């Protein structure tokens, strides 16, 4: 605390939880896979071509593909809901093994050329032939390969040591394997969506694979790659914006160039050149945007660093000032002790009163110091109530200021209405209000000036006005006089320094008593602070 370096600054590479859309992506992907599988099975059952193939010219999803999507979605959602439950981990592994075994069986059949029926012809065998298809519906090799990798990724989720790298690698592979046929459907290039023109991947198969890959990728948020997306430093911010934007722009430009070639607006060679030029321009624009965005982030970070450094500096000054101010009551305390040692018999009452006041003042200063260090709480959180008159508190607050006031030939006056009521309040906290207001008035009142404190009854409370003939407060500073650590443009008449905390403390003390402080000032004419404190429930009763 003596150095003031207790405010930590977030590190540049600090990462937190994933953004809400990315955190919800695994659950969404699992539900999407389950729904797609169920709808396709219903489509095969009721012979709905819309559910099976989405479009009359597209390929239908094989029934076994739909079943495996349901298994993958169930495995992912079980992992998300019950990541450490033994029964859930076992079910995830069983579902993953089912997906792996069926995909291996399909791949083995394709590679070996077996004459035995494929596993993908076990369901709805009589409906797998459609007039629009040249061959019976079957699972494509790239579909089987994607299921194999997806099953491995799901199986790796149940092993914390392996999942940090295995799931990420598998998810990236499946994502690329799904993005290729999606691009083929968008471009109208059938060879993009399959190994050959007669075994393409269905469009909703590719979409479900793409969603599953993203869901598995972000299902392990503590993995290194997802943490980059969650990072609050420039890396994470730029990656979350730049990666999807660059992919969408590149694919859109490719589609546009291919559309022009097909419409015979230009030749294929010109389309390739146009695509290369467009990619270059997009790259330059994204680099320029990245540089600008990094600059904005760094400027914001520099501003935060400057504010933290300024707050640390002011707290250093506050500790130094409070330590200096504590010397005054300690000196008075020591003088009283020395006087008592020289006196014989019972100590005089005035010396005891001075000692008691000095001790109370030190306690009040220490409490104020502790209050100032509290964050997210109002200054002072504990009040010790008693019946008190505001005029008595003001008189005590005036006594230690008489020395400075007399040195500047300032006339301190107290005007108390005869019907002043007693209030139920914390005397120490009320004294903080008037200690700060009176010391502020003495500080900004020139030689030969006047300070008048008027106390009068108000509606269900007491109103006190502290009026000085000082230098006043400028219009620019007036709205901020109660802000913590605010330093006004006007300087004290004798060069006294402050940290901008006294008026903030006074306002908080009044608010804690359900009161308030108002200020009115004219530059060169003086300032008036008006304090209202309610009587309090106990006294009113």
KEPA-885134 format. One record per residue (C-alpha): x, y, z. Coordinates in pm, whole numbers, padded with zeros to 5 digits, m for minus. Layout:
N
[vexgu [X Y Z]]
...
This chain:
541
[vexgu [00000 00000 00000]]
[vexgu [00289 00237 00063]]
[vexgu [00394 00211 m00300]]
[vexgu [00040 00228 m00433]]
[vexgu [00102 m00049 m00690]]
[vexgu [m00191 m00263 m00595]]
[vexgu [m00411 m00221 m00902]]
[vexgu [m00346 m00509 m01139]]
[vexgu [m00364 m00466 m01515]]
[vexgu [m00493 m00755 m01731]]
[vexgu [m00222 m00926 m01927]]
[vexgu [m00222 m00899 m02302]]
[vexgu [m00276 m01270 m02353]]
[vexgu [m00545 m01311 m02089]]
[vexgu [m00843 m01512 m02214]]
[vexgu [m01183 m01555 m02058]]
[vexgu [m01500 m01744 m02143]]
[vexgu [m01601 m01785 m02504]]
[vexgu [m01834 m01522 m02652]]
[vexgu [m02199 m01622 m02615]]
[vexgu [m02255 m01726 m02981]]
[vexgu [m01945 m01949 m02981]]
[vexgu [m02027 m02094 m02638]]
[vexgu [m02377 m02190 m02761]]
[vexgu [m02248 m02339 m03086]]
[vexgu [m02181 m02697 m02954]]
[vexgu [m02535 m02733 m02819]]
[vexgu [m02681 m02588 m03137]]
[vexgu [m02471 m02823 m03354]]
[vexgu [m02578 m03131 m03159]]
[vexgu [m02946 m03040 m03182]]
[vexgu [m02911 m02960 m03553]]
[vexgu [m02754 m03300 m03626]]
[vexgu [m03030 m03481 m03435]]
[vexgu [m03307 m03281 m03605]]
[vexgu [m03158 m03331 m03953]]
[vexgu [m03130 m03706 m03895]]
[vexgu [m03486 m03734 m03766]]
[vexgu [m03635 m03528 m04049]]
[vexgu [m03452 m03733 m04312]]
[vexgu [m03572 m04061 m04158]]
[vexgu [m03926 m03925 m04157]]
[vexgu [m03877 m03828 m04521]]
[vexgu [m03777 m04181 m04613]]
[vexgu [m04071 m04318 m04419]]
[vexgu [m04334 m04093 m04583]]
[vexgu [m04152 m04063 m04920]]
[vexgu [m04100 m03687 m04891]]
[vexgu [m03834 m03585 m05143]]
[vexgu [m03810 m03240 m04983]]
[vexgu [m03694 m03393 m04655]]
[vexgu [m03464 m03641 m04824]]
[vexgu [m03286 m03414 m05074]]
[vexgu [m03396 m03047 m05011]]
[vexgu [m03414 m02988 m05388]]
[vexgu [m03522 m03213 m05678]]
[vexgu [m03180 m03179 m05846]]
[vexgu [m02982 m03254 m05528]]
[vexgu [m02871 m03588 m05388]]
[vexgu [m03079 m03752 m05114]]
[vexgu [m02925 m03830 m04776]]
[vexgu [m02885 m04202 m04712]]
[vexgu [m03094 m04336 m04417]]
[vexgu [m02782 m04474 m04244]]
[vexgu [m02625 m04128 m04271]]
[vexgu [m02927 m03988 m04088]]
[vexgu [m02893 m04250 m03812]]
[vexgu [m02522 m04176 m03766]]
[vexgu [m02597 m03802 m03743]]
[vexgu [m02843 m03876 m03463]]
[vexgu [m02574 m04081 m03285]]
[vexgu [m02317 m03801 m03324]]
[vexgu [m02561 m03537 m03197]]
[vexgu [m02656 m03749 m02896]]
[vexgu [m02291 m03814 m02812]]
[vexgu [m02203 m03444 m02828]]
[vexgu [m02499 m03331 m02620]]
[vexgu [m02430 m03598 m02355]]
[vexgu [m02075 m03472 m02328]]
[vexgu [m02194 m03113 m02291]]
[vexgu [m02458 m03188 m02026]]
[vexgu [m02272 m03454 m01825]]
[vexgu [m01899 m03414 m01895]]
[vexgu [m01779 m03608 m01588]]
[vexgu [m02062 m03853 m01520]]
[vexgu [m01942 m04210 m01568]]
[vexgu [m02262 m04332 m01738]]
[vexgu [m02259 m04034 m01978]]
[vexgu [m01892 m04087 m02063]]
[vexgu [m01966 m04453 m02133]]
[vexgu [m02260 m04366 m02358]]
[vexgu [m02051 m04114 m02551]]
[vexgu [m01785 m04379 m02614]]
[vexgu [m02044 m04636 m02724]]
[vexgu [m02207 m04392 m02968]]
[vexgu [m01866 m04287 m03101]]
[vexgu [m01766 m04651 m03154]]
[vexgu [m02092 m04719 m03339]]
[vexgu [m02017 m04432 m03576]]
[vexgu [m01657 m04549 m03622]]
[vexgu [m01751 m04912 m03689]]
[vexgu [m02022 m04834 m03945]]
[vexgu [m01799 m04587 m04130]]
[vexgu [m01507 m04835 m04131]]
[vexgu [m01739 m05106 m04264]]
[vexgu [m01850 m04876 m04546]]
[vexgu [m01494 m04773 m04633]]
[vexgu [m01378 m05135 m04627]]
[vexgu [m01659 m05232 m04865]]
[vexgu [m01564 m04953 m05105]]
[vexgu [m01194 m05033 m05096]]
[vexgu [m01230 m05413 m05113]]
[vexgu [m01508 m05416 m05370]]
[vexgu [m01708 m05673 m05170]]
[vexgu [m02024 m05811 m05329]]
[vexgu [m02205 m05829 m04997]]
[vexgu [m02473 m05564 m04937]]
[vexgu [m02342 m05237 m04793]]
[vexgu [m02443 m05133 m04444]]
[vexgu [m02613 m04827 m04594]]
[vexgu [m02866 m05051 m04773]]
[vexgu [m03002 m05207 m04454]]
[vexgu [m03263 m04933 m04404]]
[vexgu [m03540 m04866 m04657]]
[vexgu [m03373 m05094 m04912]]
[vexgu [m03675 m05094 m05143]]
[vexgu [m03681 m04713 m05156]]
[vexgu [m03315 m04644 m05227]]
[vexgu [m03368 m04641 m05606]]
[vexgu [m03511 m04317 m05746]]
[vexgu [m03586 m04237 m06112]]
[vexgu [m03376 m03919 m06095]]
[vexgu [m03071 m04110 m05968]]
[vexgu [m02857 m04313 m06206]]
[vexgu [m02755 m04546 m05922]]
[vexgu [m02919 m04659 m05596]]
[vexgu [m02868 m04422 m05305]]
[vexgu [m02551 m04499 m05112]]
[vexgu [m02325 m04330 m04860]]
[vexgu [m02046 m04141 m05041]]
[vexgu [m01684 m04222 m04955]]
[vexgu [m01620 m03868 m04833]]
[vexgu [m01929 m03897 m04612]]
[vexgu [m01798 m04223 m04461]]
[vexgu [m01455 m04066 m04408]]
[vexgu [m01606 m03764 m04234]]
[vexgu [m01807 m03995 m04006]]
[vexgu [m01491 m04187 m03921]]
[vexgu [m01307 m03870 m03821]]
[vexgu [m01614 m03735 m03635]]
[vexgu [m01643 m04059 m03438]]
[vexgu [m01275 m04039 m03342]]
[vexgu [m01328 m03679 m03227]]
[vexgu [m01626 m03777 m03011]]
[vexgu [m01436 m04071 m02864]]
[vexgu [m01142 m03840 m02782]]
[vexgu [m01376 m03608 m02590]]
[vexgu [m01395 m03866 m02309]]
[vexgu [m01017 m03859 m02260]]
[vexgu [m00904 m03522 m02118]]
[vexgu [m00538 m03576 m02206]]
[vexgu [m00597 m03661 m02569]]
[vexgu [m00890 m03437 m02644]]
[vexgu [m00692 m03113 m02640]]
[vexgu [m00522 m03200 m02968]]
[vexgu [m00721 m03489 m03118]]
[vexgu [m01058 m03316 m03116]]
[vexgu [m00917 m02997 m03266]]
[vexgu [m00739 m03181 m03549]]
[vexgu [m01043 m03395 m03629]]
[vexgu [m01280 m03099 m03619]]
[vexgu [m01066 m02900 m03863]]
[vexgu [m01048 m03199 m04101]]
[vexgu [m01427 m03251 m04095]]
[vexgu [m01486 m02877 m04136]]
[vexgu [m01278 m02872 m04455]]
[vexgu [m01440 m03193 m04579]]
[vexgu [m01786 m03035 m04536]]
[vexgu [m01694 m02692 m04672]]
[vexgu [m01581 m02839 m05004]]
[vexgu [m01919 m02991 m05105]]
[vexgu [m02105 m02685 m04973]]
[vexgu [m01892 m02474 m05204]]
[vexgu [m01962 m02717 m05488]]
[vexgu [m02337 m02686 m05442]]
[vexgu [m02308 m02306 m05425]]
[vexgu [m02095 m02294 m05742]]
[vexgu [m02296 m02562 m05920]]
[vexgu [m01987 m02781 m05964]]
[vexgu [m02087 m03142 m05896]]
[vexgu [m01725 m03268 m05871]]
[vexgu [m01677 m03044 m05565]]
[vexgu [m01943 m03230 m05371]]
[vexgu [m01817 m03585 m05425]]
[vexgu [m01526 m03804 m05523]]
[vexgu [m01697 m03856 m05859]]
[vexgu [m02014 m03736 m06017]]
[vexgu [m02208 m04049 m05920]]
[vexgu [m02126 m04046 m05546]]
[vexgu [m02175 m03687 m05424]]
[vexgu [m02243 m03580 m05065]]
[vexgu [m02592 m03449 m04997]]
[vexgu [m02622 m03078 m04922]]
[vexgu [m02781 m03118 m04578]]
[vexgu [m02518 m03385 m04503]]
[vexgu [m02245 m03130 m04568]]
[vexgu [m02423 m02863 m04360]]
[vexgu [m02470 m03102 m04067]]
[vexgu [m02102 m03205 m04086]]
[vexgu [m01993 m02839 m04090]]
[vexgu [m02205 m02759 m03784]]
[vexgu [m02084 m03071 m03601]]
[vexgu [m01721 m02982 m03675]]
[vexgu [m01764 m02634 m03530]]
[vexgu [m01954 m02772 m03231]]
[vexgu [m01679 m03025 m03153]]
[vexgu [m01412 m02758 m03203]]
[vexgu [m01566 m02530 m02939]]
[vexgu [m01682 m02814 m02710]]
[vexgu [m01339 m02794 m02542]]
[vexgu [m01313 m02420 m02462]]
[vexgu [m00992 m02465 m02261]]
[vexgu [m00805 m02598 m02564]]
[vexgu [m00540 m02360 m02709]]
[vexgu [m00716 m02284 m03039]]
[vexgu [m01061 m02198 m02892]]
[vexgu [m00888 m01985 m02630]]
[vexgu [m00753 m01766 m02907]]
[vexgu [m01113 m01695 m03009]]
[vexgu [m01196 m01616 m02645]]
[vexgu [m00896 m01390 m02596]]
[vexgu [m00968 m01026 m02512]]
[vexgu [m00645 m00906 m02667]]
[vexgu [m00613 m00795 m03034]]
[vexgu [m00556 m01155 m03147]]
[vexgu [m00897 m01276 m03035]]
[vexgu [m01087 m00966 m03143]]
[vexgu [m00938 m00966 m03492]]
[vexgu [m00969 m01342 m03533]]
[vexgu [m01339 m01342 m03445]]
[vexgu [m01404 m01073 m03704]]
[vexgu [m01146 m01139 m03972]]
[vexgu [m01170 m01516 m04016]]
[vexgu [m01541 m01547 m04113]]
[vexgu [m01525 m01223 m04311]]
[vexgu [m01228 m01334 m04520]]
[vexgu [m01381 m01677 m04595]]
[vexgu [m01717 m01531 m04698]]
[vexgu [m01560 m01263 m04917]]
[vexgu [m01332 m01512 m05095]]
[vexgu [m01613 m01760 m05162]]
[vexgu [m01847 m01484 m05276]]
[vexgu [m01588 m01345 m05516]]
[vexgu [m01525 m01692 m05659]]
[vexgu [m01897 m01744 m05717]]
[vexgu [m01926 m01404 m05884]]
[vexgu [m01636 m01474 m06121]]
[vexgu [m01777 m01816 m06212]]
[vexgu [m02121 m01664 m06270]]
[vexgu [m01971 m01419 m06520]]
[vexgu [m01794 m01698 m06709]]
[vexgu [m02115 m01902 m06733]]
[vexgu [m02307 m01600 m06859]]
[vexgu [m02031 m01553 m07120]]
[vexgu [m01960 m01204 m06995]]
[vexgu [m01588 m01285 m07020]]
[vexgu [m01364 m01582 m07086]]
[vexgu [m01249 m01829 m06819]]
[vexgu [m00893 m01693 m06825]]
[vexgu [m01023 m01343 m06760]]
[vexgu [m01239 m01481 m06478]]
[vexgu [m00933 m01636 m06314]]
[vexgu [m00743 m01309 m06349]]
[vexgu [m01040 m01119 m06209]]
[vexgu [m01056 m01359 m05915]]
[vexgu [m00682 m01314 m05844]]
[vexgu [m00710 m00935 m05860]]
[vexgu [m01020 m00939 m05639]]
[vexgu [m00851 m01163 m05380]]
[vexgu [m00552 m00927 m05377]]
[vexgu [m00775 m00624 m05322]]
[vexgu [m00966 m00805 m05048]]
[vexgu [m00639 m00904 m04883]]
[vexgu [m00512 m00545 m04894]]
[vexgu [m00842 m00415 m04753]]
[vexgu [m00841 m00671 m04471]]
[vexgu [m00478 m00592 m04385]]
[vexgu [m00561 m00222 m04377]]
[vexgu [m00865 m00286 m04161]]
[vexgu [m00658 m00506 m03929]]
[vexgu [m00394 m00236 m03887]]
[vexgu [m00665 00021 m03809]]
[vexgu [m00840 m00210 m03564]]
[vexgu [m00516 m00295 m03382]]
[vexgu [m00442 00077 m03357]]
[vexgu [m00783 00145 m03200]]
[vexgu [m00738 m00140 m02951]]
[vexgu [m00390 m00024 m02857]]
[vexgu [m00508 00335 m02807]]
[vexgu [m00788 00215 m02581]]
[vexgu [m00542 00000 m02388]]
[vexgu [m00302 00294 m02354]]
[vexgu [m00584 00514 m02221]]
[vexgu [m00675 00250 m01963]]
[vexgu [m00310 00221 m01861]]
[vexgu [m00285 00598 m01824]]
[vexgu [m00600 00611 m01610]]
[vexgu [m00472 00332 m01386]]
[vexgu [m00137 00504 m01353]]
[vexgu [m00309 00831 m01264]]
[vexgu [m00527 00660 m01003]]
[vexgu [m00219 00497 m00852]]
[vexgu [m00045 00832 m00841]]
[vexgu [m00336 01000 m00670]]
[vexgu [m00367 00722 m00416]]
[vexgu [00002 00761 m00342]]
[vexgu [m00063 01130 m00282]]
[vexgu [m00363 01049 m00065]]
[vexgu [m00164 00818 00160]]
[vexgu [00112 01075 00189]]
[vexgu [m00135 01353 00269]]
[vexgu [m00325 01151 00529]]
[vexgu [00002 01049 00691]]
[vexgu [00100 01415 00703]]
[vexgu [m00239 01519 00845]]
[vexgu [m00216 01257 01117]]
[vexgu [00089 01439 01250]]
[vexgu [m00131 01729 01366]]
[vexgu [m00352 01538 01614]]
[vexgu [m00057 01325 01718]]
[vexgu [00138 01640 01801]]
[vexgu [m00153 01772 02005]]
[vexgu [m00181 01437 02176]]
[vexgu [00188 01448 02265]]
[vexgu [00160 01805 02399]]
[vexgu [m00125 01699 02626]]
[vexgu [00077 01403 02753]]
[vexgu [00374 01632 02827]]
[vexgu [00147 01874 03010]]
[vexgu [m00003 01594 03220]]
[vexgu [00343 01482 03322]]
[vexgu [00418 01831 03455]]
[vexgu [00083 01871 03630]]
[vexgu [00025 01730 03974]]
[vexgu [m00302 01586 04089]]
[vexgu [m00607 01533 03873]]
[vexgu [m00559 01642 03507]]
[vexgu [m00763 01946 03399]]
[vexgu [m01080 01879 03205]]
[vexgu [m00973 02091 02909]]
[vexgu [m00659 01880 02862]]
[vexgu [m00862 01561 02875]]
[vexgu [m01108 01707 02623]]
[vexgu [m00823 01799 02391]]
[vexgu [m00676 01452 02418]]
[vexgu [m01012 01292 02357]]
[vexgu [m01076 01513 02053]]
[vexgu [m00730 01439 01907]]
[vexgu [m00782 01067 01949]]
[vexgu [m01127 01083 01788]]
[vexgu [m00989 01289 01501]]
[vexgu [m00717 01031 01435]]
[vexgu [m00973 00750 01438]]
[vexgu [m01187 00948 01194]]
[vexgu [m00892 01000 00958]]
[vexgu [m00799 00633 00964]]
[vexgu [m01161 00538 00894]]
[vexgu [m01170 00783 00605]]
[vexgu [m00852 00629 00465]]
[vexgu [m01003 00281 00484]]
[vexgu [m01324 00407 00325]]
[vexgu [m01135 00556 00034]]
[vexgu [m00975 00220 m00046]]
[vexgu [m01308 00041 m00073]]
[vexgu [m01422 m00036 m00424]]
[vexgu [m01781 m00065 m00543]]
[vexgu [m01910 00046 m00203]]
[vexgu [m02010 00388 m00074]]
[vexgu [m01758 00561 00149]]
[vexgu [m01828 00444 00501]]
[vexgu [m02043 00138 00540]]
[vexgu [m02097 00130 00914]]
[vexgu [m02271 00401 01114]]
[vexgu [m02278 00432 01493]]
[vexgu [m02589 00631 01572]]
[vexgu [m02648 00859 01869]]
[vexgu [m02846 01174 01944]]
[vexgu [m02645 01480 01843]]
[vexgu [m02683 01845 01756]]
[vexgu [m02523 01962 01434]]
[vexgu [m02409 02285 01602]]
[vexgu [m02201 02088 01853]]
[vexgu [m02032 01898 01570]]
[vexgu [m01963 02223 01382]]
[vexgu [m01802 02383 01691]]
[vexgu [m01570 02085 01729]]
[vexgu [m01485 02102 01360]]
[vexgu [m01402 02474 01388]]
[vexgu [m01154 02438 01675]]
[vexgu [m00864 02279 01483]]
[vexgu [m00917 02528 01199]]
[vexgu [m00888 02840 01414]]
[vexgu [m00508 02842 01388]]
[vexgu [m00510 02852 01007]]
[vexgu [m00807 03090 00999]]
[vexgu [m00641 03335 01240]]
[vexgu [m00318 03319 01040]]
[vexgu [m00512 03437 00733]]
[vexgu [m00728 03679 00940]]
[vexgu [m01042 03493 00842]]
[vexgu [m01350 03554 01053]]
[vexgu [m01522 03223 01146]]
[vexgu [m01883 03265 01261]]
[vexgu [m02151 03021 01372]]
[vexgu [m02516 03123 01368]]
[vexgu [m02749 02868 01531]]
[vexgu [m03127 02899 01535]]
[vexgu [m03272 02861 01888]]
[vexgu [m03511 02585 01781]]
[vexgu [m03241 02358 01633]]
[vexgu [m03360 01997 01662]]
[vexgu [m03158 01697 01774]]
[vexgu [m03084 01444 01501]]
[vexgu [m03008 01073 01519]]
[vexgu [m02679 01030 01336]]
[vexgu [m02317 00915 01357]]
[vexgu [m02122 01209 01511]]
[vexgu [m01792 01101 01353]]
[vexgu [m01942 01080 01006]]
[vexgu [m02124 01412 01045]]
[vexgu [m01798 01569 01163]]
[vexgu [m01634 01445 00841]]
[vexgu [m01891 01647 00646]]
[vexgu [m01814 01975 00819]]
[vexgu [m01442 01912 00863]]
[vexgu [m01411 01885 00486]]
[vexgu [m01646 02175 00409]]
[vexgu [m01485 02413 00659]]
[vexgu [m01128 02320 00568]]
[vexgu [m01222 02367 00202]]
[vexgu [m01363 02712 00281]]
[vexgu [m01052 02815 00475]]
[vexgu [m00831 02686 00195]]
[vexgu [m01005 02890 m00079]]
[vexgu [m01079 03207 00119]]
[vexgu [m00828 03488 00103]]
[vexgu [m00688 03699 00388]]
[vexgu [m00950 03906 00568]]
[vexgu [m01237 03694 00439]]
[vexgu [m01543 03561 00617]]
[vexgu [m01686 03215 00672]]
[vexgu [m02037 03185 00811]]
[vexgu [m02209 02863 00919]]
[vexgu [m02587 02894 00959]]
[vexgu [m02787 02614 01120]]
[vexgu [m03163 02614 01116]]
[vexgu [m03446 02363 01134]]
[vexgu [m03584 02228 00807]]
[vexgu [m03865 01993 00715]]
[vexgu [m03809 01684 00935]]
[vexgu [m03442 01769 00969]]
[vexgu [m03165 02029 00995]]
[vexgu [m03022 02254 00724]]
[vexgu [m02669 02392 00755]]
[vexgu [m02519 02648 00518]]
[vexgu [m02143 02703 00497]]
[vexgu [m02086 03032 00316]]
[vexgu [m01746 03182 00242]]
[vexgu [m01625 03494 00064]]
[vexgu [m01354 03305 m00122]]
[vexgu [m01250 03282 m00484]]
[vexgu [m01550 03071 m00588]]
[vexgu [m01582 02783 m00833]]
[vexgu [m01580 02815 m01212]]
[vexgu [m01875 02698 m01422]]
[vexgu [m01662 02420 m01573]]
[vexgu [m01562 02283 m01231]]
[vexgu [m01898 02322 m01056]]
[vexgu [m02061 01997 m01188]]
[vexgu [m01754 01795 m01079]]
[vexgu [m01677 01929 m00732]]
[vexgu [m01813 01613 m00567]]
[vexgu [m01627 01371 m00798]]
[vexgu [m01355 01161 m00638]]
[vexgu [m01001 01283 m00708]]
[vexgu [m01125 01574 m00918]]
[vexgu [m00886 01868 m00920]]
[vexgu [m01045 02201 m01006]]
[vexgu [m00881 02473 m01208]]
[vexgu [m00880 02720 m00916]]
[vexgu [m00586 02714 m00677]]
[vexgu [m00594 02758 m00299]]
[vexgu [m00516 03107 m00172]]
[vexgu [m00208 02998 00025]]
[vexgu [m00094 02721 m00208]]
[vexgu [m00246 02437 m00004]]
[vexgu [m00264 02108 m00192]]
[vexgu [m00536 01845 m00193]]
[vexgu [m00628 01520 m00361]]
[vexgu [m00989 01595 m00451]]
[vexgu [m01144 01355 m00201]]
[vexgu [m01285 01578 00077]]
[vexgu [m01605 01691 m00095]]
[vexgu [m01669 01338 m00226]]
[vexgu [m01643 01210 00132]]
[vexgu [m01878 01482 00255]]
[vexgu [m02139 01396 m00008]]
[vexgu [m02122 01023 00071]]
[vexgu [m02153 01087 00445]]
[vexgu [m02463 01298 00388]]
[vexgu [m02612 01034 00157]]
[vexgu [m02554 00763 00417]]
[vexgu [m02771 00966 00656]]
[vexgu [m03041 01004 00385]]
[vexgu [m02939 01366 00343]]
[vexgu [m02776 01564 00064]]
[vexgu [m02533 01846 m00015]]
[vexgu [m02587 02125 m00266]]
[vexgu [m02341 02385 m00388]]
[vexgu [m02384 02732 m00534]]
[vexgu [m02095 02951 m00635]]
[vexgu [m01995 03256 m00835]]
[vexgu [m01631 03303 m00938]]
[vexgu [m01483 03579 m00727]]
[vexgu [m01796 03606 m00509]]
[vexgu [m01770 03302 m00282]]
[vexgu [m01931 02963 m00238]]
[vexgu [m02220 02826 m00036]]
[vexgu [m02256 02458 00055]]
[vexgu [m02600 02357 00184]]
[vexgu [m02624 02039 00391]]
[vexgu [m02955 01876 00482]]
[vexgu [m02969 01596 00741]]
[vexgu [m03298 01436 00848]]
[vexgu [m03393 01405 01213]]
[vexgu [m03390 01024 01199]]
[vexgu [m03648 00761 01291]]
[vexgu [m03536 00713 01652]]
[vexgu [m03548 01083 01744]]
[vexgu [m03873 01137 01557]]
[vexgu [m04034 00857 01757]]
